[in-house]
């Protein structure tokens, strides 16, 4: 095993020289990740793209998906068809194939689970644990108010950007921001045995989002990456030319273990809070 529990994807030997297989499962639950009135196709898109975003965070690309749908009795065939249209749209957009799955009914809230496989060249895999004190921290896009704005249902996984990053600048550590910067940055730092320093004023915010919301809301699905400080200026210049419409923002740096500054009281999303 190349990487397992604690990374965005598991990475295992594929049987092909120089290629790692990526394995990921993710789910969305009605009432938590989407609401009963949300368009079924948007829910399907989100369910699939959450897993694709994790592939991006490891520098890889998705290949095959198994879909498990547990739907309420009140949800019609039309709703289920819409859900699969959203999943299939994600598959066409990001180049993977839905090859099977399972469908069941429930009296409780609906749940859609995606098991996704992918691949990445061994030398291009990026996990969470490679960061070193002094590495520059960057985030893509803008953060906060994802659920309020509807971004959580229409986000675009940063596959293209991540593939470009690993090929040209090789981040030392990378992950996707699903639970909020305040939850995910400490995880990335802990994986590498480092601390962190963030300037909250630099954190890029969605319009009308507060600093606290940008740090803690979650559901942004942007990339958080740690880069060798010697590469940072070249990366910033090259990024503006390659992706002029998507911000890449320097927000701080990794620090020696035990240092944790800049997140204040923000804590990010807790999956077990009621």
DRENDODREN-87297 format. One record per atom (N, C-alpha, C): x, y, z negated; residue in one letter. Coordinates in steps of 0.2 Angstrom, whole numbers, padded with zeros to 4 digits, always signed. Last residue first. Example, Ala and Ser with C-alpha at 12.3 -4.5 7.8 and 13.67 -1.06 7.14 Angstrom:
2
+0064-0011-0035S +0068-0005-0036S +0064+0000-0039S +0066-0028-0039A +0062-0022-0039A +0066-0016-0039A 
END
This chain:
274
-0124+0086-0080X -0131+0086-0078X -0133+0093-0076X -0108+0080-0074X -0112+0085-0078X -0119+0085-0076X -0101+0072-0066X -0105+0069-0071X -0108+0074-0076X -0094+0080-0057X -0099+0075-0054X -0103+0072-0060X -0091+0097-0058X -0091+0091-0062X -0096+0086-0060X -0082+0109-0049X -0088+0105-0050X -0087+0098-0054X -0073+0122-0059X -0075+0118-0053X -0080+0113-0054X -0069+0130-0069X -0067+0123-0069X -0069+0119-0063X -0063+0146-0075X -0066+0142-0069X -0064+0135-0070X -0056+0154-0083X -0061+0149-0086X -0064+0145-0081X -0041+0156-0074X -0046+0158-0079X -0050+0153-0082X -0032+0153-0065X -0039+0150-0064X -0044+0153-0069X -0019+0158-0068X -0023+0161-0063X -0030+0158-0062X -0008+0145-0072X -0010+0152-0073X -0014+0154-0067X +0001+0134-0080X -0006+0134-0076X -0009+0141-0077X +0014+0123-0083X +0012+0130-0081X +0006+0130-0077X +0017+0110-0084X +0015+0113-0090X +0013+0120-0089X +0031+0109-0072X +0025+0106-0076X +0024+0109-0082X +0034+0124-0063X +0036+0118-0067X +0030+0115-0071X +0023+0127-0049X +0028+0129-0054X +0030+0123-0058X +0017+0132-0033X +0018+0127-0038X +0024+0129-0043X +0009+0148-0030X +0015+0143-0029X +0014+0138-0034X -0002+0158-0020X +0002+0157-0026X +0007+0152-0024X -0009+0160-0008X -0013+0161-0015X -0008+0161-0021X -0010+0164+0008X -0005+0162+0003X -0008+0164-0004X -0022+0158+0020X -0020+0163+0015X -0015+0160+0010X -0028+0159+0036X -0023+0155+0031X -0020+0160+0026X -0043+0161+0044X -0038+0163+0040X -0034+0157+0037X -0046+0158+0061X -0047+0155+0054X -0041+0157+0050X -0044+0164+0073X -0051+0166+0070X -0051+0162+0063X -0031+0161+0077X -0033+0168+0076X -0039+0169+0072X -0022+0149+0077X -0029+0149+0075X -0031+0156+0073X -0010+0152+0083X -0013+0146+0085X -0020+0146+0083X -0006+0165+0078X -0006+0164+0085X -0010+0158+0087X -0006+0162+0064X -0010+0168+0067X -0011+0167+0075X +0003+0152+0063X -0004+0150+0062X -0008+0156+0065X +0015+0158+0065X +0013+0153+0070X +0006+0152+0069X +0016+0166+0053X +0016+0169+0060X +0014+0164+0065X +0015+0156+0043X +0010+0161+0043X +0010+0165+0050X +0027+0148+0046X +0020+0145+0046X +0015+0151+0047X +0037+0157+0043X +0036+0154+0050X +0029+0152+0051X +0035+0158+0029X +0035+0164+0034X +0034+0162+0041X +0037+0144+0025X +0031+0148+0024X +0030+0154+0029X +0049+0137+0024X +0045+0137+0030X +0039+0142+0030X +0054+0139+0012X +0058+0142+0018X +0054+0141+0024X +0045+0134+0003X +0045+0141+0004X +0049+0143+0010X +0035+0120+0009X +0042+0122+0007X +0043+0130+0008X +0018+0121+0004X +0023+0121+0009X +0030+0123+0006X +0003+0113+0000X +0009+0116-0003X +0015+0115+0003X -0014+0117+0004X -0008+0114+0005X -0002+0117+0002X -0031+0114+0006X -0026+0117+0001X -0020+0113+0002X -0044+0116+0018X -0037+0113+0016X -0034+0117+0011X -0062+0116+0014X -0056+0119+0017X -0049+0115+0015X -0074+0112+0008X -0071+0108+0013X -0065+0111+0017X -0083+0118-0001X -0080+0122+0004X -0077+0118+0010X -0088+0112-0013X -0092+0111-0006X -0089+0116-0001X -0085+0125-0026X -0084+0118-0022X -0088+0118-0016X -0085+0135-0036X -0091+0133-0033X -0091+0126-0030X -0073+0141-0041X -0077+0135-0045X -0082+0132-0041X -0067+0151-0035X -0063+0147-0038X -0067+0140-0040X -0078+0159-0030X -0073+0156-0025X -0068+0151-0028X -0084+0162-0042X -0088+0157-0037X -0083+0154-0032X -0075+0171-0047X -0077+0164-0051X -0080+0159-0046X -0075+0181-0038X -0069+0177-0039X -0071+0170-0042X -0091+0180-0029X -0086+0183-0034X -0080+0178-0034X -0097+0183-0013X -0094+0178-0018X -0090+0182-0023X -0099+0192-0002X -0103+0192-0008X -0102+0187-0014X -0091+0182+0009X -0095+0188+0008X -0100+0187+0002X -0079+0171+0002X -0085+0172+0007X -0088+0178+0005X -0062+0175-0001X -0069+0174-0003X -0074+0175+0002X -0046+0169-0004X -0050+0172+0001X -0058+0170-0001X -0036+0175-0018X -0040+0169-0015X -0046+0172-0011X -0030+0186-0023X -0028+0183-0016X -0032+0178-0013X -0034+0187-0036X -0035+0192-0031X -0034+0191-0024X -0028+0176-0043X -0035+0176-0041X -0037+0181-0036X -0014+0169-0039X -0016+0176-0040X -0023+0176-0038X -0007+0155-0048X -0012+0157-0043X -0013+0165-0044X +0004+0143-0051X +0003+0150-0053X -0001+0152-0047X +0006+0126-0058X +0004+0131-0053X +0003+0138-0056X +0016+0111-0061X +0011+0116-0063X +0010+0121-0057X +0019+0094-0056X +0021+0101-0056X +0015+0105-0060X +0018+0081-0052X +0021+0082-0058X +0023+0090-0059X +0010+0078-0041X +0017+0079-0040X +0021+0081-0046X -0003+0077-0048X +0000+0072-0043X +0007+0072-0042X -0004+0090-0053X -0003+0084-0058X +0000+0078-0054X -0007+0098-0041X -0001+0099-0045X +0001+0093-0050X -0019+0092-0037X -0014+0092-0033X -0007+0093-0037X -0027+0095-0049X -0026+0088-0047X -0020+0087-0042X -0027+0109-0049X -0024+0105-0055X -0023+0098-0053X -0035+0111-0037X -0028+0113-0037X -0024+0109-0043X -0048+0106-0040X -0044+0102-0035X -0036+0104-0036X -0054+0115-0049X -0054+0108-0050X -0048+0104-0046X -0053+0127-0043X -0051+0126-0050X -0051+0119-0052X -0058+0125-0030X -0051+0126-0031X -0049+0125-0038X -0070+0112-0028X -0068+0119-0030X -0061+0120-0031X -0072+0100-0023X -0075+0101-0030X -0073+0108-0032X -0066+0100-0010X -0073+0098-0011X -0076+0100-0018X -0054+0104-0001X -0057+0107-0007X -0064+0106-0007X -0042+0091+0003X -0047+0095+0005X -0051+0098-0002X -0023+0093+0002X -0030+0090+0000X -0035+0094+0003X -0006+0090+0002X -0012+0093+0005X -0018+0089+0003X +0012+0093+0002X +0006+0090-0001X +0000+0094+0002X +0021+0098+0011X +0023+0093+0006X +0017+0089+0002X +0017+0099+0028X +0016+0101+0021X +0019+0096+0017X +0024+0101+0042X +0025+0095+0037X +0024+0098+0030X +0024+0108+0054X +0027+0111+0047X +0027+0107+0042X +0020+0101+0065X +0025+0107+0066X +0028+0109+0059X +0012+0090+0061X +0017+0089+0067X +0022+0095+0067X +0004+0095+0051X +0009+0089+0050X +0014+0088+0055X -0003+0105+0058X +0002+0107+0052X +0007+0101+0051X -0010+0099+0068X -0005+0104+0070X +0000+0105+0064X -0019+0091+0059X -0014+0088+0064X -0009+0093+0066X -0025+0102+0053X -0021+0097+0049X -0016+0094+0054X -0032+0108+0064X -0028+0112+0060X -0023+0107+0056X -0041+0097+0068X -0036+0100+0072X -0031+0104+0069X -0048+0095+0055X -0044+0090+0059X -0039+0093+0063X -0056+0101+0045X -0050+0104+0048X -0045+0099+0051X -0074+0100+0048X -0068+0097+0045X -0061+0100+0049X -0085+0113+0047X -0081+0109+0052X -0075+0107+0048X -0101+0114+0039X -0094+0115+0039X -0091+0111+0045X -0115+0113+0037X -0112+0115+0044X -0105+0115+0045X -0118+0112+0024X -0121+0108+0029X -0119+0108+0036X -0111+0122+0017X -0110+0115+0015X -0113+0110+0020X -0116+0134+0021X -0110+0131+0024X -0109+0124+0023X -0127+0139+0015X -0128+0134+0020X -0122+0131+0023X -0125+0149+0005X -0124+0151+0012X -0126+0146+0017X -0126+0141-0006X -0130+0146-0005X -0131+0149+0002X -0115+0132-0005X -0122+0130-0005X -0127+0135-0004X -0104+0141-0005X -0105+0137+0001X -0112+0134+0001X -0099+0151-0014X -0106+0152-0011X -0107+0147-0005X -0081+0149-0009X -0087+0152-0013X -0093+0152-0010X -0069+0154+0003X -0071+0150-0002X -0077+0153-0006X -0062+0153+0020X -0064+0157+0014X -0068+0152+0009X -0047+0146+0028X -0054+0148+0028X -0056+0153+0022X -0035+0137+0019X -0038+0139+0025X -0045+0142+0023X -0022+0141+0007X -0029+0138+0008X -0031+0141+0015X -0006+0137+0000X -0010+0141+0005X -0017+0137+0005X +0008+0139-0010X +0001+0137-0009X -0003+0141-0004X +0025+0135-0009X +0020+0140-0008X +0013+0137-0007X +0035+0128-0021X +0032+0127-0015X +0026+0132-0014X +0040+0129-0034X +0042+0134-0029X +0039+0133-0023X +0040+0112-0037X +0040+0118-0040X +0043+0123-0035X +0033+0102-0024X +0038+0103-0029X +0037+0110-0031X +0022+0089-0019X +0023+0096-0020X +0029+0096-0025X +0017+0076-0016X +0024+0078-0013X +0026+0085-0015X +0004+0070-0019X +0010+0070-0024X +0016+0073-0022X -0006+0070-0010X -0006+0075-0015X +0000+0076-0019X +0000+0066+0007X -0004+0065+0001X -0004+0071-0004X +0002+0064+0024X +0003+0069+0019X -0002+0067+0013X +0009+0055+0037X +0005+0055+0032X +0007+0060+0026X +0019+0055+0047X +0014+0061+0047X +0009+0061+0041X +0026+0043+0047X +0029+0049+0046X +0025+0056+0046X +0015+0034+0051X +0018+0034+0045X +0022+0040+0043X +0001+0042+0059X +0008+0039+0060X +0011+0040+0053X -0015+0036+0055X -0010+0041+0055X -0003+0038+0056X -0032+0032+0056X -0025+0031+0056X -0021+0037+0056X -0048+0026+0048X -0044+0030+0052X -0037+0028+0053X -0064+0022+0043X -0057+0020+0044X -0054+0025+0048X -0077+0025+0031X -0073+0027+0037X -0066+0025+0037X -0093+0024+0025X -0086+0021+0024X -0082+0022+0031X -0104+0034+0018X -0100+0033+0024X -0094+0030+0022X -0121+0034+0012X -0114+0033+0010X -0110+0031+0017X -0134+0043+0005X -0131+0041+0012X -0123+0040+0010X -0149+0042-0004X -0141+0042-0004X -0139+0039+0003X -0164+0049-0011X -0160+0046-0006X -0152+0047-0007X -0170+0046-0028X -0168+0051-0023X -0164+0047-0017X -0181+0032-0029X -0177+0037-0032X -0175+0042-0026X -0186+0021-0024X -0191+0025-0027X -0188+0032-0029X -0180+0016-0008X -0179+0017-0015X -0185+0022-0017X -0173+0005+0006X -0178+0010+0003X -0177+0010-0005X -0159+0004+0017X -0164+0002+0012X -0168+0007+0009X -0148-0001+0029X -0153+0003+0028X -0158+0000+0022X -0130-0002+0034X -0136-0005+0030X -0141+0001+0029X -0118-0004+0047X -0121-0002+0041X -0126-0005+0038X -0109+0000+0062X -0113-0004+0058X -0115-0001+0052X -0101+0009+0069X -0101+0002+0071X -0105-0003+0067X -0098+0024+0076X -0102+0021+0071X -0103+0013+0073X -0082+0030+0080X -0088+0026+0082X -0091+0023+0076X -0074+0046+0082X -0075+0040+0079X -0081+0037+0081X -0072+0060+0087X -0069+0054+0090X -0069+0048+0086X -0078+0072+0082X -0072+0070+0079X -0069+0063+0082X -0090+0073+0090X -0086+0078+0089X -0079+0076+0087X -0096+0060+0089X -0094+0063+0095X -0089+0068+0095X -0098+0060+0075X -0094+0055+0078X -0092+0057+0085X -0107+0071+0073X -0100+0071+0070X -0096+0066+0073X -0118+0065+0080X -0115+0071+0083X -0108+0072+0080X -0121+0054+0072X -0118+0053+0079X -0115+0059+0082X -0126+0061+0061X -0120+0057+0060X -0117+0056+0067X -0137+0067+0067X -0132+0071+0064X -0125+0068+0063X -0145+0056+0070X -0142+0061+0076X -0137+0065+0073X -0147+0051+0058X -0142+0047+0062X -0140+0052+0068X -0157+0060+0054X -0151+0059+0050X -0145+0056+0054X -0167+0058+0063X -0163+0064+0063X -0157+0064+0059X -0171+0045+0060X -0168+0046+0066X -0164+0053+0066X -0176+0048+0047X -0170+0044+0048X -0167+0045+0054X -0187+0056+0050X -0182+0059+0046X -0175+0055+0047X -0195+0047+0058X -0192+0053+0061X -0186+0056+0057X -0198+0038+0048X -0193+0036+0053X -0191+0042+0057X -0198+0048+0033X -0201+0044+0038X -0196+0042+0043X -0198+0047+0015X -0195+0049+0021X -0196+0045+0027X -0205+0040+0005X -0208+0046+0009X -0205+0049+0015X -0196+0031+0000X -0202+0029+0004X -0205+0034+0008X -0179+0037+0003X -0185+0037-0001X -0191+0034+0004X -0165+0027+0008X -0170+0033+0008X -0176+0032+0004X -0149+0024+0010X -0154+0022+0005X -0159+0028+0005X -0138+0019+0022X -0143+0024+0020X -0148+0021+0016X -0122+0017+0026X -0127+0014+0022X -0132+0020+0020X -0111+0015+0040X -0116+0019+0037X -0121+0016+0033X -0095+0014+0045X -0100+0010+0043X -0105+0015+0038X -0084+0019+0058X -0088+0021+0052X -0093+0016+0051X -0067+0022+0064X -0074+0018+0064X -0077+0020+0058X -0058+0034+0065X -0059+0029+0070X -0066+0025+0070X -0050+0050+0061X -0055+0044+0060X -0056+0040+0066X -0033+0054+0058X -0039+0055+0062X -0044+0049+0061X -0023+0063+0046X -0025+0058+0050X -0031+0059+0055X -0019+0071+0036X -0015+0072+0042X -0017+0067+0047X -0026+0071+0024X -0020+0066+0025X -0016+0066+0031X -0036+0079+0027X -0032+0081+0022X -0025+0077+0022X -0043+0072+0037X -0039+0078+0039X -0034+0080+0034X -0050+0063+0029X -0045+0061+0034X -0040+0066+0036X -0058+0072+0022X -0053+0068+0019X -0048+0065+0023X -0066+0076+0033X -0062+0081+0030X -0057+0077+0026X -0073+0064+0035X -0068+0066+0040X -0064+0071+0037X -0081+0063+0024X -0076+0058+0025X -0071+0060+0030X -0090+0074+0027X -0086+0074+0021X -0080+0069+0021X -0096+0071+0039X -0090+0076+0039X -0086+0076+0033X -0106+0063+0036X -0101+0060+0040X -0094+0065+0039X -0114+0071+0028X -0112+0065+0026X -0106+0062+0029X -0116+0082+0037X -0112+0083+0031X -0110+0076+0028X -0124+0076+0047X -0118+0079+0049X -0113+0080+0042X -0135+0072+0039X -0131+0067+0042X -0124+0070+0044X -0140+0085+0036X -0138+0080+0031X -0134+0075+0033X -0144+0089+0048X -0138+0093+0045X -0136+0089+0039X -0154+0081+0052X -0148+0081+0056X -0142+0084+0052X -0164+0085+0042X -0161+0078+0042X -0154+0078+0046X -0163+0100+0034X -0164+0096+0040X -0160+0090+0040X -0169+0101+0017X -0164+0102+0022X -0165+0097+0028X -0179+0098+0007X -0181+0102+0013X -0176+0103+0018X -0172+0091-0003X -0177+0087+0001X -0179+0091+0007X -0154+0095-0002X -0161+0096-0005X -0166+0093+0000X -0138+0088-0006X -0143+0091-0001X -0149+0091-0005X -0131+0084-0017X -0127+0087-0011X -0132+0090-0006X -0142+0083-0027X -0135+0085-0028X -0131+0088-0023X -0153+0080-0020X -0154+0084-0026X -0147+0086-0029X -0147+0065-0013X -0152+0070-0013X -0153+0073-0020X -0130+0063-0011X -0135+0061-0015X -0141+0067-0015X -0117+0056+0000X -0121+0062-0002X -0128+0060-0006X -0101+0049-0001X -0108+0048-0001X -0111+0055-0003X -0087+0039+0006X -0090+0045+0003X -0097+0045+0003X -0072+0031+0008X -0079+0031+0007X -0081+0037+0004X -0058+0027+0018X -0061+0032+0014X -0069+0030+0014X -0042+0023+0024X -0048+0020+0022X -0051+0025+0017X -0030+0022+0037X -0033+0026+0032X -0040+0023+0030X -0016+0013+0041X -0023+0013+0042X -0025+0017+0036X -0001+0019+0049X -0004+0018+0043X -0012+0018+0044X +0012+0015+0060X +0005+0017+0060X +0002+0015+0053X +0024+0008+0063X +0024+0015+0063X +0017+0019+0062X +0017-0006+0070X +0023-0003+0068X +0022+0005+0068X +0002-0012+0064X +0005-0009+0069X +0011-0005+0067X -0003-0016+0052X -0001-0021+0056X +0002-0019+0063X -0006-0006+0043X -0011-0007+0048X -0009-0013+0052X -0004-0003+0026X -0001-0005+0032X -0007-0008+0037X -0014+0011+0020X -0012+0004+0019X -0008+0002+0026X -0021+0023+0010X -0017+0022+0016X -0013+0016+0015X -0036+0031+0005X -0031+0026+0004X -0027+0025+0010X -0037+0049+0004X -0039+0042+0007X -0034+0037+0005X -0034+0058-0006X -0040+0059-0002X -0042+0053+0002X -0028+0049-0020X -0027+0053-0014X -0034+0054-0011X -0032+0041-0031X -0029+0047-0032X -0027+0052-0026X -0028+0025-0025X -0032+0029-0029X -0029+0035-0031X -0015+0025-0013X -0021+0022-0016X -0025+0027-0020X -0003+0023-0001X -0006+0027-0005X -0013+0024-0007X +0003+0011+0004X +0007+0017+0005X +0004+0022+0000X +0004-0006+0000X +0000+0000+0000X +0004+0006+0000X 
END
